[in-house]
Amino acid sequence: MSLYSIYVLEYGFVPEYHKSGVVYGAHNQGYVKLPYCYAVIKGDNWAAMVDVGYNDRDYGRYLGDLFDVRNWRPPHDVLAEIGLTPEDIKAVFITHAHFDHFGNVEAFPNATFYIQKKELQEWVWAMSLPDRMRWILSGIDTGDILRGVQLARDKRLVVLDGPMENVVPGIDLHVAYDSHTFACMWVTVRNDGQAESGDVWVLAGDLVYQFDNLQGASEQLKIDDLYLPVGLATGSQFNLIMATEAMMKQVGYEARRVIPVHEARLEHTFPSRLTKHDLRVSEICLGGDATSAV
């Protein structure tokens, strides 16, 4: 029996995002829809989130408008679709500190947050750099970093220095240094609770945007399952490739078990529905005696 239900919840979307930002080197290949989502891991009387989206105010709203995010909805509306409230969330695993993942921490008053030490430290360092180097801060709301420090002061932030197994039973945190960001995490759910699990799911954060990053194609190389890294890397595409291999190995190279939350085509792979706000709920798996939310 599976321990957890896993959902991917859309809270907004960019209708036309350059494909070259999603797949490295996909120049002049048009646009794709880019959902803005977070993942929820729901157990018996316990729920966690992987990332928290952004707050639609102040600089968060400025960045949302800059990237043309449409139809933003607050966590209260989004979580209600699976029978939760923000107050129900007990843990939040922050994959990285970009505004659309780390910008809404104040909405979750009962949660303990987990982030990598290097992720937080390096963004503080980057904030101190001269303005001519400001590209490094692309996608960052510096106010989010300060809110992260506030969480630490309030003893609600767990700062990790590397991977962590069984942060709760069956859930592990892993890190890809100098990849999409300085210390990007992914979350592994061993949904049968076994050390050598036969039911593994990986919530990839932004180490993977789309299925194409896992199983791309190259006419020149005549390879139909080529890793094609995401287009944005504070670190390197090499490190993204190595992280992709590590994630794929964990799921026995069954690509559908590596979940990219920015993938619009999740609805064709997993049971899904649209809410009254025209946002997608995707049900990755159901745990225990849970009933479907879609």
C-alpha positions as CSV (number, residue, x, y, z in Angstrom):
1,M,0.0,0.0,0.0
2,S,1.3,3.4,-0.9
3,L,2.1,5.8,1.9
4,Y,1.3,9.1,0.2
5,S,-0.9,10.7,-2.4
6,I,1.0,13.1,-4.7
7,Y,-0.5,16.0,-6.6
8,V,0.8,18.7,-8.9
9,L,-1.3,21.9,-8.5
10,E,-1.2,24.7,-11.0
11,Y,-1.5,28.2,-9.5
12,G,-0.9,30.2,-12.6
13,F,0.7,29.9,-16.1
14,V,2.6,31.7,-18.8
15,P,0.7,31.2,-22.0
16,E,3.7,31.6,-24.3
17,Y,7.2,30.9,-23.0
18,H,10.3,30.7,-25.3
19,K,11.0,27.0,-25.8
20,S,14.7,27.8,-25.6
21,G,14.2,28.6,-22.0
22,V,12.8,25.2,-21.4
23,V,15.1,23.1,-23.5
24,Y,18.7,24.2,-23.9
25,G,19.5,25.1,-27.5
26,A,15.9,25.0,-28.8
27,H,16.4,28.3,-30.6
28,N,13.7,29.6,-33.0
29,Q,11.4,26.7,-32.1
30,G,8.5,28.8,-30.9
31,Y,6.8,28.9,-27.6
32,V,5.2,26.5,-25.1
33,K,2.7,26.9,-22.2
34,L,4.6,27.0,-18.9
35,P,2.4,26.1,-15.9
36,Y,3.4,27.5,-12.6
37,C,2.8,24.8,-10.0
38,Y,3.8,23.2,-6.7
39,A,3.5,19.6,-5.6
40,V,1.7,18.3,-2.6
41,I,2.6,15.1,-0.7
42,K,-0.4,14.0,1.4
43,G,-0.4,11.3,4.0
44,D,-2.7,10.4,6.9
45,N,-3.2,13.6,8.9
46,W,0.0,15.1,7.4
47,A,0.8,17.0,4.3
48,A,3.9,18.6,2.8
49,M,4.6,20.8,-0.2
50,V,7.4,20.9,-2.6
51,D,7.8,24.7,-3.1
52,V,5.1,27.4,-2.4
53,G,4.8,29.5,-5.5
54,Y,5.0,33.3,-5.3
55,N,3.1,36.0,-3.5
56,D,1.2,38.3,-6.0
57,R,2.3,41.6,-4.5
58,D,5.3,43.9,-4.3
59,Y,8.3,42.6,-6.3
60,G,6.7,39.2,-6.6
61,R,3.8,40.8,-8.6
62,Y,6.4,42.8,-10.7
63,L,8.2,39.5,-11.6
64,G,4.9,37.7,-12.3
65,D,3.9,40.5,-14.7
66,L,7.4,40.6,-16.3
67,F,7.1,36.9,-17.1
68,D,3.5,37.3,-18.2
69,V,2.0,34.9,-15.6
70,R,-1.7,34.7,-16.0
71,N,-4.5,33.6,-13.7
72,W,-2.6,33.6,-10.4
73,R,-4.5,32.1,-7.5
74,P,-3.6,32.0,-3.8
75,P,-2.7,28.8,-2.0
76,H,-6.1,28.8,-0.1
77,D,-7.9,28.5,-3.4
78,V,-5.5,26.0,-5.0
79,L,-5.2,23.6,-2.0
80,A,-8.9,23.5,-1.5
81,E,-9.1,21.4,-4.7
82,I,-7.6,18.5,-2.8
83,G,-9.3,19.2,0.6
84,L,-6.4,21.1,2.3
85,T,-5.8,24.5,3.6
86,P,-2.4,26.3,3.9
87,E,-2.6,25.7,7.7
88,D,-2.6,22.0,7.1
89,I,0.8,22.0,5.6
90,K,3.4,20.8,8.1
91,A,6.6,20.7,5.9
92,V,7.8,22.6,2.8
93,F,10.7,21.4,0.8
94,I,12.1,24.4,-1.1
95,T,13.9,23.1,-4.2
96,H,15.5,26.4,-4.9
97,A,15.0,30.1,-4.2
98,H,13.6,31.5,-7.5
99,F,10.6,33.7,-6.9
100,D,8.0,31.2,-8.2
101,H,9.1,28.5,-5.8
102,F,10.1,30.4,-2.6
103,G,8.0,33.5,-2.7
104,N,4.9,32.6,-0.6
105,V,6.3,31.3,2.7
106,E,4.1,33.6,4.8
107,A,1.0,31.8,3.6
108,F,2.0,28.6,5.5
109,P,2.1,29.5,9.2
110,N,2.4,26.0,10.6
111,A,5.1,24.6,8.2
112,T,8.7,23.9,8.8
113,F,10.8,24.8,5.7
114,Y,13.8,22.9,4.3
115,I,16.4,24.4,2.1
116,Q,20.0,23.8,1.2
117,K,22.6,25.9,3.1
118,K,24.5,26.7,-0.1
119,E,21.3,27.9,-1.8
120,L,20.6,30.4,0.8
121,Q,24.2,31.6,1.4
122,E,25.0,32.1,-2.3
123,W,21.9,34.2,-3.0
124,V,22.9,36.4,-0.1
125,W,26.4,36.7,-1.6
126,A,24.9,37.4,-5.1
127,M,22.8,40.2,-3.6
128,S,26.1,42.0,-2.6
129,L,27.6,42.0,-6.1
130,P,27.8,45.1,-8.3
131,D,24.8,45.9,-10.4
132,R,26.8,45.0,-13.6
133,M,26.6,41.4,-12.4
134,R,22.8,41.5,-11.7
135,W,22.0,38.9,-14.3
136,I,22.9,36.3,-11.6
137,L,19.8,37.4,-9.7
138,S,17.5,36.6,-12.6
139,G,14.3,35.1,-11.2
140,I,15.1,36.1,-7.6
141,D,13.0,38.3,-5.4
142,T,15.5,39.5,-2.8
143,G,12.7,40.0,-0.4
144,D,12.2,36.2,-0.5
145,I,15.7,35.7,0.7
146,L,15.1,38.0,3.6
147,R,11.9,36.1,4.5
148,G,14.0,32.9,4.5
149,V,16.3,34.5,7.1
150,Q,13.3,35.5,9.1
151,L,12.2,31.8,9.1
152,A,15.6,30.9,10.4
153,R,15.3,33.4,13.2
154,D,11.9,32.0,14.1
155,K,13.3,28.4,14.2
156,R,11.1,27.3,11.3
157,L,13.9,26.8,8.8
158,V,16.0,23.6,8.5
159,V,19.2,24.4,6.6
160,L,20.7,21.3,5.0
161,D,24.3,20.7,4.0
162,G,23.7,18.0,1.5
163,P,21.2,15.1,1.1
164,M,18.9,13.9,3.8
165,E,17.2,10.5,4.0
166,N,13.9,9.9,5.7
167,V,13.2,13.6,6.5
168,V,9.9,11.9,7.1
169,P,9.4,8.2,6.6
170,G,9.9,7.3,2.9
171,I,10.9,10.9,1.8
172,D,14.4,11.8,0.9
173,L,16.0,15.1,-0.1
174,H,18.8,15.3,-2.7
175,V,20.9,18.1,-4.0
176,A,22.4,19.1,-7.4
177,Y,25.1,21.7,-6.8
178,D,25.8,24.5,-9.3
179,S,23.0,23.3,-11.7
180,H,19.8,25.3,-12.3
181,T,20.8,27.3,-9.2
182,F,23.5,27.0,-6.6
183,A,22.1,24.1,-4.7
184,C,18.9,22.8,-6.3
185,M,17.1,20.0,-4.5
186,W,14.9,17.2,-5.7
187,V,12.5,15.2,-3.6
188,T,12.3,11.4,-3.7
189,V,9.3,9.6,-2.4
190,R,9.7,5.9,-1.7
191,N,6.0,5.3,-1.6
192,D,6.2,1.8,-0.1
193,G,8.5,3.0,2.7
194,Q,11.2,0.5,1.7
195,A,14.9,1.3,1.5
196,E,15.1,-0.6,-1.8
197,S,11.8,0.7,-3.0
198,G,9.8,-0.6,-5.9
199,D,7.5,2.5,-5.9
200,V,9.7,5.6,-6.3
201,W,8.6,9.0,-7.5
202,V,10.9,11.9,-8.0
203,L,9.7,15.5,-7.7
204,A,12.3,17.3,-9.8
205,G,11.7,20.9,-9.1
206,D,13.3,23.0,-11.9
207,L,16.1,20.5,-12.6
208,V,13.6,19.3,-15.2
209,Y,11.0,21.5,-16.9
210,Q,9.5,19.1,-19.4
211,F,9.5,15.5,-20.5
212,D,11.8,16.6,-23.4
213,N,14.5,17.2,-20.8
214,L,14.3,13.5,-19.9
215,Q,13.7,12.0,-23.3
216,G,14.6,14.4,-26.0
217,A,15.7,13.5,-29.5
218,S,18.6,14.3,-31.8
219,E,18.5,13.7,-35.5
220,Q,22.3,14.3,-35.8
221,L,23.1,11.8,-33.1
222,K,20.2,9.5,-34.0
223,I,19.3,9.2,-30.3
224,D,15.6,9.2,-29.3
225,D,16.0,9.3,-25.5
226,L,18.6,12.0,-25.1
227,Y,18.9,14.2,-22.0
228,L,18.4,17.8,-23.0
229,P,18.9,20.1,-20.0
230,V,16.8,23.1,-19.2
231,G,17.7,26.4,-20.7
232,L,18.5,28.4,-17.5
233,A,21.5,27.4,-15.4
234,T,23.2,29.5,-12.8
235,G,25.7,26.7,-12.7
236,S,26.1,24.4,-15.7
237,Q,24.2,22.2,-18.1
238,F,26.8,19.5,-17.4
239,N,25.6,19.4,-13.7
240,L,22.0,19.3,-14.9
241,I,22.7,16.3,-17.0
242,M,24.4,14.5,-14.1
243,A,21.4,15.3,-11.9
244,T,19.0,14.0,-14.5
245,E,21.0,10.7,-14.6
246,A,20.8,10.4,-10.8
247,M,17.1,11.0,-10.8
248,M,16.4,8.6,-13.6
249,K,18.5,5.9,-11.9
250,Q,16.4,6.3,-8.8
251,V,13.2,5.4,-10.7
252,G,14.8,2.6,-12.7
253,Y,14.8,4.8,-15.8
254,E,11.0,4.9,-16.0
255,A,10.8,8.5,-17.1
256,R,7.1,9.0,-16.2
257,R,8.1,8.7,-12.5
258,V,10.3,11.9,-12.7
259,I,7.7,14.7,-12.4
260,P,8.4,18.1,-14.0
261,V,6.0,20.6,-12.4
262,H,6.3,23.0,-15.3
263,E,5.1,20.4,-17.8
264,A,1.8,21.3,-19.4
265,R,1.5,17.7,-20.7
266,L,1.1,16.1,-17.3
267,E,-2.6,16.1,-18.0
268,H,-2.0,13.6,-20.8
269,T,0.0,11.3,-18.5
270,F,-1.8,11.4,-15.2
271,P,-5.5,11.8,-14.2
272,S,-6.2,15.5,-14.3
273,R,-9.0,18.0,-14.3
274,L,-9.5,21.8,-14.6
275,T,-10.8,23.8,-11.7
276,K,-13.4,26.5,-11.8
277,H,-10.4,28.9,-12.1
278,D,-9.2,27.0,-15.2
279,L,-6.1,25.6,-13.5
280,R,-5.0,22.0,-13.6
281,V,-5.0,19.5,-10.8
282,S,-2.9,16.4,-11.7
283,E,-3.1,13.3,-9.5
284,I,0.3,11.5,-9.7
285,C,-0.7,8.7,-7.4
286,L,-3.0,7.8,-4.5
287,G,-1.9,6.5,-1.1
288,G,-3.7,4.3,1.3
289,D,-7.5,4.6,1.2
290,A,-7.5,8.0,-0.4
291,T,-10.2,8.8,-2.9
292,S,-9.5,10.6,-6.1
293,A,-9.5,14.4,-6.2
294,V,-10.0,14.4,-10.0
